Amino acid sequence: MNNDLLPEQSYSIAHHSASSADSKPSSQLETTETPQLLPPESIRPLKILFITPQGKKDEDSNQKALFAMGIGILVSITPKQHQIELVDELFGDKIHYQGDYDLVAITTRTLNATRAYEIADKFRQHGKKVVLGGVHASFNYEEAIAHCDAVVHGEAENLWTTVLQDVAQGTLKPHYDSRDFPPVEQTPGLDYERIFNASKRGKVDVRKSIPIYTTRGCPYSCSFCVTPNFTGKLYRIQEPEAIKNQIEQAKRVFFQKTRLGKKPWFMFTDENFGVNKKKMWEILEAIKECDINFSTFISINFLEDAKTVRLLVEAGCVMVLVGFESINEETLKAYGKTRQNSVEKFTKIIENCRKAGLCVQGNFLVNPAIDTYEDMDAVLAFVRDNHIVMPIYSLLTPYPGTALYLEYKEKGLIVDEDWDKYTAQNLIVRCDKYDPLEYQINFLQHYLAMYSRRTIVGRVWHNPIKLITLITSILFRKNLQDQLKSVKLGKRQPVAQPRPVPVSLQTSHKD
């Protein structure tokens, strides 16, 4: 799955990832000795501020969960004596830099890293201790440490108590690496009541999604995805009863019924919900009793199974996000996705899902080194013909922490490392086959065509969740119109790249 829109939702990096010691900063190559921990409840109370920054080019049409999942985990595992406050810029929360905080913890994704650094710098100017974590800081230690007192690298469950003890004792260290602590083999549930009390969100109706996760990690190794090196390949699953209890608590503290709907909307943030089919079935049977609607990420191959689709629908799943990436088999091979699929197979699966009451949302990638304008036409036709709900179309963006980033960095194929542009809507890799500006415009025109009036009408007509499909399509259309206008006016043009000399003009030299 995603690029910065989806894989960087998570906050952690697993010990079981492909990362090696060489990826640590030079000062951290030696394994540090875990300090002697005091009983967590004996640590003096701290006032902790958690911040979710908004990227400067983060689009308003992006789906926003009520809180960042990584921050939700940290709030849930923080000992009870500590006072917690949440600020989420995605919802317009204001930051009070003069606040009396013992610790400011900021989560980072690549697209909001620049803003995170600005916030961190300002708090440090006010004498506050600042910790940066999240996927971007984890893979960019030297860059991040220049803006904070400490960088948290990886899954935080088994190191967070150490961080808090060090803050309380005035011994905060510059780097806390999950690989220096015991691996996280069991993942904790979310304490929705504590998250609600710490956040500035009130109760919400069906228009806002409540995040939850049932599994963590993904065993697959797609080169463009950060998950293998971030949440890792170890697939960990919460028990069905624990998931059910969290859903019921979240409903009680966060949701209010209105004329718009009686069922809350949950966003399952699992990297891939369907890896363990038997466990997935058990989870779906358990949450069937919770009376909710939800969306989730899943591989399309799991949707070939009629029982899986039936159980998804019976449990309340109304939409699945599928990472098609491409409908071109050669392109899929380049991304490390070697499944034997075809447009005909995809079409049959989508139609069977729709008949069962399940909408399919698609994620597609465009690579300027591989995809031609004709390939863009083919993806557009596929989206229209199959009435894909809320298609996400992304320009290939090698994010730090992915195998693709390392490959492109080594080959000199990344031409722009302005992190603000890492929204998957800006051309930041080499484009030798086409003029970069022309390619950027063609990409946005094809994306906008997926939200043409005719396409929206067909999408709404053929899919069961009509109101949500209509509203989100209109929002996407307006946002894409604004983006295309901005590029054409020269406000968001790609970095100028040297044009390759046509073969016909190259001079042949002999020794």
N, C-alpha and C positions, 0 to 999 in steps of 0.2 A: 504494500500500500504506500501511502503517501510519502512523498515529498514533504515539504514543511507543513502542509495542511493537516496531515494525519499522523505519520510516525512520530513527530516530535511532540505529540500530546503527552507522552510519557515523561517521567522525570528521572529515570534511572538508567544505569548501565549494569548489566549482569556480569557476575564473575565468570560466567560460562561463555562469554563472548569470544570473538576471534582476536580481540585486542592483545597485544603483547606488552611486555615491560618496556619495550622501546617507545611505546606511545606515551609513557609517563614523562613529565618534565625531568630535566637532568638532575634536579635536586631531590627527586623522589624515586630514583631507580632502586635504592635499597629498601627493603621492606621495613617499615617502621614498627616498633614494638607497641602493641596495644596497651594504653595506660591502665592502671588499676582503677576500676570504676567503683564509685560509691553507690549506695542504694539511690536510685533515681529520685525518690521522694525526699531525700536528705539535701538535695541541691537547693540553694537559695532561689526563691521565686524570681523569674525573669519576665520582663515585658517584651514580647516578640512581635514584630511586624512582618507579615508575609506579603510580598508584592508580586502581582502578575502585570508586567509592562505591556503596553500596546505598541507593536511595530509601527514605524512612521508611515509605512505604505501598506499596512494590514487593511484589507478590504472590509468594509462594513457588512458585505453580503456573506462573509464567512460565518458558518454556524458556530454559535458561542454557547458553550456549556456554562452552567452556573458558577463553576470554579475550576481552576486548573487541577487536574487529577493529582499531580505530584504534590501540590500544596495541600490538597485534601488528605493525602496520606500522612504528611508531616504533622498536620494539625491533629490527626487521629492518634498518632503515636507519641505526641509530646506529653510528658507527665502533667498531671492535672493541676499542680500548684502554679504553673506558669500561665501568665495572662497573654492571650493571643488576639491579634487584630488582623483582618484581611483587607487588602486594597487591590482591586481589580480594575485596571485602566480600560479594559475592554468594555466595561459598563459605565465608564466615566467617573469612577471613584477618584476623589482628590487625595493627594499625598501631603501630609503635614510634616515637613522636614524638621520642625522644631519639637516634634513629639518626644516624650521621655521614654525612649526605647533602649533596652539593653542590647538588642540584636535586631538587625534588619536582614531578612532573608529574601533574596530575589531569584525567581526562576527565569531561565533563559532558553529561548529558542533562537535559531539563527536569525529569523526575520525581526526579532525584537531585541537583539543583543546590543545594538547601539543605544537604544533607549534605556535598556537595563544599566549600561555603563554610566549614562548620564545621571540616572537616579542614584546609583551607588556613589558616584563622585560627590554629589551634592550632600548626601547623608554623611559621608566621611568629612566633608568640610565643616559639618556641624558636630563632629567628634563622635559619631556613632560607629559601632562595630557592624561591618557589613559582610555577609556571606553570599556568594553567588553559587548557584547550582543549576541543574537542568542540563539538557543535551548539549547546548552550545558551549557552555563553560567547561563541561566535562571533557570536550575534545579540543579545547583551546585554552589550556591552563595559562601559558605565558601571557596571552592576550588578556585574559580575565583577571589575573592576579594584580595587574596594574591598576585595577579599579576597585579592589576590595581587600579585606583583611584575610579572607580565607575562601578557597574554592572547594566545594564538595563534589567529588567525582564519583558518580555511580549511584547505585541503589542505597538509599539512606537509612533503611530500617535498622541495620546493625551498627551504624556509626553515629546516628543522630544524638543518642544519649551522651556519647563522648564529646560531641561538639558543644552541647549545652553545659556539660560539666566544665569544660575548658573556658567557656564564656563566663560562667559564674565565678571561676577561680582566677580569671585574668590571665589564662595561659593559652589563648586561642592560637592555633598553629595555621600556617598558610595553606595547608593542603590536607584534605581528608579523602583518602582513596578507598573505595569499597573493596578493592582487591587486597587491602591490608587487614580486612576484617572477615569474620566468618560469612560464608555465602548466605544469601537470603533464599532459603528453601521453601518457606511458607510465607505467603503474603497476607498482611493484615487486612481486615475489613475497614470500611469507612465509618467514622463516628459523625453521622449527619447532624445530630443535634449540636455537637460542639462546633462543627463547620458553620451551621446556620447562625449560631450565637456570635461567632467571631466575624462573620461576613456582614456586608452592608446590603445584602439582598433580603427582600421580604418574601412572603409566600408568592408563588408563581402559578400561572394557569398553563394550559396545554401548549402555549406558544413558546415556552422556554423548556429546554431539555435538562433533565437532572442526570449528571454523569454517574456511572457505576462501572466497575470492572468485575469480571468473573474469572478471568485468566490473565496471565502475564507471560510474555515471551512468544517467540515463533521459531519453529525449527527450520524454516526455509531461509535461503540466502540470496534474495534478490539484490543485485548490486546497487540499485538506486535507493534502497530502503535502509534507514538507520537502525531499525529494530534489532538485527542480528548482533550489532555491536553496542546496543544501548540497553534495551530490556533483556536482550540475550536470547539464546536458543533454548534454554531450559524452560519447558512449558509447565507452568505452575497453575493449579486449579483450586479455587475456593470450593468449599463444601456447599452443596445445594441449600441446606438449611441456613447456613450463614448468609448466603446471597439473599435468600427469601427474607430473613430478618432485617437486613440492610434496606431492602426495598420498602418494607413496611415502615421502618423508621423514617426513611426519606419522604415517603408519602405524608406521614403525619406532620413532620416539621416544615416541609418545603411546599407542599401542594395545596391549592385551593380549587374547588370545583367552581366553574362559572358556566354561563350559557354557551360558552365556546366548547365545552367538553367536560366530561365527568372523570375521564381517565388521565393520569399524569403521563407525560412523555419522558422516557428514559433514553439516554444515549449510552450504549454499551461501548466502552473505549478499548476493548480487547484488541490486540494487534491482529489476531485471527481467531474468531470465536469457535471455528469448527475443527480444530486440529485433532482433538480426541472425540470421536463421534459418540462413543458410549457415554462419556461424561457430559457431553453437550446435551444428549437426550435426557439425562437425569436432571440437569439444571433446568431445561425447558419444562419438564414435568412438574418441577417444584414451583417455578414462578408462574405457571398457568393459573394458580390460585390467587395471585396477587392483583389481578385485574388492572393491568397496565398496557400501554402501548410502548414500543421501543424500536430502535434501529440498531444495527450492529455491522461490523466488518466481517466479511467471510469470503473464503475462496470459492469461486464459481463451481469448482468440481464437487464441493459438498452439496451444492444445490441440485445435482443430478439425482440425488436420492429422494424419492417421493416422501418417505417417512420423515426425513429431516425437514423438508419444506412444510409438511403438515404440522409437525410439532412446533416449528417456528411460528406459524400462523396461530395455532391454538394458544400459544403462550403469550401472544400479543405483539409479535414482531410484524410491523407493517412495511418496513423498508430495510433492505440489505445493501451495503456499499461493497461493490465488487471491483477489485483492481484489475480491469481488463488490460490496462497499460497500452496495448495495441491490438489491432486485429490482423496484423502482419506477422506471420510466424517467424520470419527472419529477424524482425525487430525484437520479438519476445526472447529469442535465443541470445541476442546481444545483452539483454537485461538479466540473463541467468534464469529465465522462465522457459523451461524446455517442454512444458506439457504439450500434448498433441491435441490441439483444439482447432476449431474452424468457425467461420462466421455462421455456418448452418447449425453447428452444435450450440453456439452461444444463443442463437435465435430461438431454438427449441427450448432451452432451459429457461430463458426469460419469459417465453409464452406460457410454459407450464407453471412458473412461479406466479405470473399474473392471474391465471385461471384459479389458482389456489388462494388468491387474495394477498399476495406478497409482491411489493414493488421492488424493482431493481434499479439502484443508483449506480452509475458507472464512473470509474476513474480512468482517464486516458492520458498518456504521455506523448509529447512531441519532441523528437530529437533532430536538430538541424543537420547532424551528420548522416542521418539515415532517412528521415521522413521527407518526402517530396510534397508539393502542393496537391498532387494526385492522392497521396496517402491521407492528407487532411480531408480531401473530398470524401474518401472512403469511410473515414471515421464519422464524418458528419452524416453521411447517408445511413450508416449503421445506427447512429443515435436516433435519427428521425424514424427510420423504418421500425425500430424496436421500441419507440416511445420511452426511451430511458428517462427515468425521473432524476431531476437535478444533476445532469452530467457535470463532472469536474474535468476540465481540460487544462493540462499543465505543460509548460515548457520544461524540458529536462533541466533539473537543478541539482547539481552534485553537492549535497550537504555535508559539512564536516562530520565525520563519524561513519560515513558510508564507504564501501569499497570503491564506488564510482568516483568519489571525491579524490581518493588517493590516486586512482588511475589517471583521472583528468589533470590533477595537479602535476603529476610526474611527467605527463606528456605535454604540458603547457597549453591545455585546451580550455582552461578557465581564464576568461578575459576581464572579469569584473568581480571583485570581492568587497563590494559595498554591500554589507549585510542587509541593509534596508531593502535592497532589491530582491532578496531571496524569498519572494512570495510565490514562486513558480509561475508568475505571469510576466517575468522580465527575462530577456535573452542575456544570459551571463556566460555562455560558453561560445567557443568559436563557431562561426557560421561561414564556411568557405564556399559552399555550393551556391549560395544566394547572397544578395545584399542584405546585411543584418536588419536594417530598418524595414525593408520590404518583407522580410520573413516575419518580423515581429508584428507588422500590420496584418499580414495574411493569417497568422495564428489567431489574432484577436477577432478578425472578421469571421473566421470559421467558428470560433467560440461563440460569438454573438449570434451567428446563424443557428446555433443549437437552441437559442432562446428567441427565435423569430416568432411573430404572432401565430403563424400557421403551425409551427412546431409546438408551441405552447398549447394551442387548442387541441391538437392531436394527443399530446401528453396527458392533458387533463381528462379528455374524453375516454382514453383507454385504460387509465389507472384508477384504482379504488380510492386513494386518498386525495380527493379532488381539490379541496380548499387549500390544504398545505401546498400541494403541487402548484396551484395557481399563484399563490402569494409569493412563494420562493422563486418561481420562474420570473415573475415581474421584477422582483428585487435584483436577481441576477442580471436580467436584461438591462436595467438602468445602470447598474454598476459597470457592466461591460461597455455600454455606450460611452460612459464617462472615461473609461480607460483608453478606449480607441481614440476618442477625441483628444485626450492628453498626449498620446503618442504622435498623432498627426500634427499637433501644434508644436511639437518639439520639446515638450516638457518631460517626457519619459523615454527618450530615444536610447537605444542600445549604445554601448561604448563603441566608438569607431574602430574598425578592424581593418588591417591592411588587406587589400584584395589580392587573391592569387593571380599570377600572370597566366593568361590563357595559353594552352599548349601551343597553339599556332603561332604565338609571338615569342616563344622561348627560343633562344639561340643555342644551337648545338655546338659544343666545343670538343675538340679532340686533342689528346696529349701530343 
